[in-house]
Amino acid sequence: MFHIKLIAHKEITDDELNEVIKIKSAQWHYSYEDQLQWIKKNIKDADIHVLLYFNENSVAYLNLIDIDLKLGEVFVRGFGVGNVCAVEKGRGFGFEIMSEVNRYMLNSNKVGLLFCKDQLLKFYRSLGWKELEPNEYKVKGDNLKVMAINIECYTELLIEYDGIIF
């Protein structure tokens, strides 16, 4: 049925990278070369590519960006979730890959951070993500919807992040 593969960017093979670009291209219509250049520019060695397989075919993708966050006065390691996409919408692939990634982050004791559009808020809320109010985060960028997961143990909720928008 479903299984997931987590691949550190520094260890990704050409075949796996081709699978990533194939899935991303189903969602965003950029050339293969543009997709490849974006990955080379924005994904670092410690970042993780996540592929979801259904009946041995890759059907969904996202990346986990290794990030540093400040929560109140505490510095923590976290994951930024980006490029969530599937080869086909409406089949539950996005829900499945996010559910697996949520479990991975919770088991790794990592805070998750993502940016999304208004129309995706309900989807991420259904997976346990919390929409942050503007006074709960400091992030560079305009008109962002910021969501987080695995933040329950932090008494002071002010997430500060100054890296790339993933």
C-alpha positions in Angstrom: 0.0 0.0 0.0 1.7 3.3 1.2 5.2 3.6 2.3 7.4 6.6 2.8 11.1 7.3 1.9 13.1 10.0 3.7 16.3 10.9 1.8 18.9 13.4 3.0 19.7 15.8 0.2 23.4 14.9 0.3 22.4 11.3 -0.4 19.8 11.6 -3.1 20.4 9.6 -6.3 19.7 10.9 -9.8 16.8 8.5 -10.1 15.2 9.8 -6.9 15.8 13.4 -7.9 14.0 12.6 -11.2 11.1 11.3 -9.2 11.0 14.5 -7.1 11.0 16.7 -10.2 8.3 14.5 -11.9 6.0 15.0 -8.9 6.7 18.7 -8.5 6.1 19.2 -12.2 2.6 17.8 -11.9 1.8 20.6 -9.4 4.0 23.5 -10.7 4.6 23.8 -14.4 8.3 24.7 -14.6 10.8 23.0 -16.9 12.9 20.2 -15.6 16.0 22.4 -15.7 14.2 25.2 -13.7 13.1 22.6 -11.1 16.6 21.2 -10.8 18.1 24.6 -10.4 15.6 25.6 -7.7 16.5 22.4 -5.8 20.3 23.0 -6.2 19.9 26.6 -5.0 17.5 26.1 -2.1 17.9 22.6 -0.7 20.9 22.1 1.6 22.8 18.9 2.4 21.0 18.5 5.8 17.5 18.9 4.3 15.3 15.9 3.7 13.4 14.9 0.6 10.2 12.9 1.5 8.6 10.7 -1.1 5.4 8.8 -0.7 4.9 5.6 -2.6 1.6 3.9 -3.4 1.9 0.4 -4.9 5.6 1.1 -5.6 4.9 4.3 -7.5 6.0 7.7 -6.2 2.8 9.7 -5.8 3.6 12.6 -3.4 6.6 14.7 -2.3 7.6 17.3 0.2 10.8 18.6 1.6 11.8 19.2 5.2 14.1 22.1 5.6 16.4 21.9 8.6 15.8 25.2 10.5 16.7 27.0 13.7 13.8 28.6 15.5 13.6 30.8 18.6 10.6 30.1 20.8 10.4 32.7 23.4 13.9 32.6 24.9 14.6 29.0 23.8 16.5 28.0 20.6 15.2 24.8 19.0 15.9 22.8 15.9 12.9 22.3 13.6 11.7 21.4 10.2 10.2 23.8 7.7 7.7 21.9 5.5 7.7 23.0 1.9 6.7 21.9 -1.6 3.9 19.6 -0.6 2.6 18.2 -3.8 1.1 15.1 -5.4 0.9 13.6 -8.9 -2.9 13.7 -8.6 -5.2 15.7 -6.4 -8.2 14.3 -4.5 -6.7 10.8 -3.9 -5.5 11.4 -0.3 -1.8 11.4 -1.2 -1.2 14.8 0.4 -3.0 13.8 3.6 -1.0 10.5 3.8 2.4 12.1 3.3 1.6 14.9 5.8 0.4 12.3 8.4 3.7 10.4 8.0 5.7 13.5 8.3 3.8 14.6 11.4 4.6 11.3 13.0 8.3 11.7 12.0 8.5 15.2 13.5 6.8 14.2 16.7 9.0 11.1 17.1 12.1 13.3 16.4 10.8 15.9 18.9 11.1 18.6 16.2 8.9 21.7 15.9 7.3 22.0 12.4 6.7 25.3 10.6 5.0 25.9 7.3 3.6 28.7 5.2 0.4 28.3 3.2 -2.4 29.9 1.4 -5.8 30.6 2.9 -7.4 27.8 1.0 -5.1 25.2 2.6 -5.6 26.2 6.2 -8.5 23.7 6.8 -6.4 20.9 5.3 -3.4 21.5 7.6 -5.7 22.1 10.6 -7.2 18.7 10.0 -3.7 17.2 10.4 -3.1 18.9 13.8 -1.3 22.1 12.6 -2.0 25.3 14.5 -2.4 28.6 12.7 -0.4 31.2 14.4 -1.7 34.7 15.1 0.5 37.6 13.9 1.6 38.3 17.5 2.8 34.7 17.8 5.6 34.8 15.1 8.3 37.0 13.6 9.0 35.9 10.1 10.3 37.9 7.2 7.8 38.0 4.4 4.4 39.5 3.7 0.9 38.1 3.7 1.9 34.7 5.1 -0.3 32.2 6.8 2.0 30.6 9.3 1.3 27.2 10.9 3.2 25.1 13.5 3.0 21.7 15.0 4.6 20.1 18.1 4.7 23.4 20.1 2.5 22.4 23.0 5.3 22.2 25.5 6.4 25.8 25.0 4.8 28.2 27.4 5.9 31.3 25.6 4.7 31.2 22.0 6.6 33.6 19.9 8.3 31.8 17.0 11.1 33.7 15.4 12.5 32.6 12.1 14.7 34.6 9.7 15.7 32.0 7.0 14.3 31.3 3.6 10.6 31.0 3.0 10.2 27.4 2.0 
